[in-house]
């Protein structure tokens, strides 16, 4: 049970860091050789390997969205007893965005994160909105 509390706290605080646009502290919670996967058929979509590529993706995200707030609604942990090894966390979230053109968007999705010793090794978003909505948000 304590493993679940630690994992939930770590993930929730990571969203707080991203919401405050503190990308350096946010990335401190990722392994150097981690992978980030963003869905869809847009220019921001794809698989990004290594902390440098992930940092570039999130910087592009922050540049595109002058206001971004991710609100975790529920956090589920695979192994509630593991707090020193590998674990999987699923976060159901809502996202409120304003892009650099001043347009507002709302998205809903799930991020599945694999943690090893408390740091992300793999994270993948599943966004429930359409590619058309994503294209508009990303200015495409």
C-alpha positions in Angstrom: 0.0 0.0 0.0 2.8 2.4 0.8 4.2 1.8 -2.7 0.9 3.0 -4.2 1.0 6.2 -2.1 4.6 7.0 -3.1 3.9 6.3 -6.8 0.7 8.4 -6.8 2.5 11.3 -5.0 5.4 11.2 -7.4 3.2 11.2 -10.5 0.8 13.9 -9.2 3.8 16.2 -8.2 5.2 15.7 -11.7 2.0 17.1 -13.2 2.2 20.0 -10.9 5.8 20.7 -12.2 4.6 20.5 -15.8 1.7 22.8 -15.0 4.0 25.4 -13.5 6.2 25.1 -16.6 9.2 23.8 -14.6 10.5 21.5 -17.3 13.9 20.9 -15.7 12.4 19.7 -12.4 9.7 17.7 -14.4 12.4 15.9 -16.3 14.4 15.1 -13.2 11.7 12.4 -12.7 12.7 10.6 -16.0 15.5 8.2 -16.6 18.1 9.3 -19.2 17.1 6.6 -21.7 13.3 6.9 -21.2 10.7 6.9 -24.0 7.7 9.2 -24.5 4.9 8.4 -26.9 2.3 10.9 -28.0 -0.6 9.7 -30.1 -2.2 10.8 -33.3 -1.3 11.7 -36.8 0.1 15.2 -36.3 3.6 16.7 -36.2 3.8 16.4 -32.4 2.9 12.6 -32.6 5.5 9.9 -32.3 7.9 8.1 -30.1 10.7 10.2 -28.5 13.7 8.4 -27.0 16.1 9.8 -24.5 15.8 12.7 -22.1 17.0 15.2 -24.7 14.3 14.3 -27.2 11.7 14.3 -24.5 12.8 17.7 -23.3 12.5 19.0 -26.8 9.0 17.6 -27.2 7.8 19.2 -23.9 9.5 22.5 -24.7 7.6 22.4 -28.0 4.4 21.7 -26.0 5.0 24.7 -23.7 5.9 26.9 -26.6 2.6 26.0 -28.4 0.4 26.3 -25.4 0.8 29.6 -23.5 -1.5 28.2 -20.8 -1.6 24.4 -20.0 -3.2 22.7 -17.0 -3.4 19.0 -16.7 -5.7 17.8 -13.9 -5.3 14.2 -12.8 -8.7 12.7 -12.0 -7.6 9.3 -10.9 -4.3 7.5 -10.5 -4.1 3.7 -10.6 -1.0 1.7 -9.5 -0.3 -1.8 -10.7 1.7 -3.1 -7.7 0.5 -1.3 -4.5 3.3 -2.8 -2.5 6.3 -2.0 -4.7 8.1 1.2 -3.9 11.7 0.4 -4.9 11.4 -1.6 -8.1 9.4 -1.4 -11.3 5.8 -0.3 -11.3 3.1 0.9 -13.8 0.9 3.8 -13.1 -2.2 4.9 -15.2 -3.4 8.5 -14.8 -6.8 9.6 -16.1 -6.7 13.3 -16.7 -8.4 16.4 -18.1 -6.3 19.1 -19.9 -7.2 22.7 -20.4 -5.1 24.5 -23.0 -4.8 27.9 -24.6 -2.6 27.8 -27.7 -0.3 30.6 -28.9 -3.1 31.8 -31.2 -5.4 32.3 -28.2 -7.7 29.4 -28.9 -8.9 27.3 -25.9 -9.1 23.5 -25.9 -10.1 20.7 -23.6 -8.8 17.2 -23.8 -9.3 14.0 -21.9 -7.0 11.1 -21.8 -4.9 8.5 -20.0 -1.2 8.4 -19.5 0.4 5.0 -18.7 3.8 5.4 -17.1 6.4 2.7 -16.3 8.5 3.6 -13.3 11.8 2.1 -12.2 13.1 3.2 -8.9 10.7 6.1 -8.9 11.6 7.5 -12.3 9.8 7.2 -15.6 11.3 4.8 -18.1 8.3 4.8 -20.5 5.2 7.0 -20.8 2.5 7.0 -23.3 -0.5 9.2 -23.8 -3.9 8.0 -25.0 -6.0 11.1 -25.9 -9.7 10.6 -26.4 -10.2 13.6 -28.7 -9.9 13.3 -32.5 -6.9 14.1 -34.6 -8.8 17.0 -36.0 -9.1 18.6 -32.6 -5.4 17.9 -31.9 -4.4 19.5 -35.2 -6.4 22.7 -34.4 -4.8 22.8 -30.9 -1.3 22.4 -32.3 -1.9 25.0 -35.0 -1.9 22.6 -38.0 
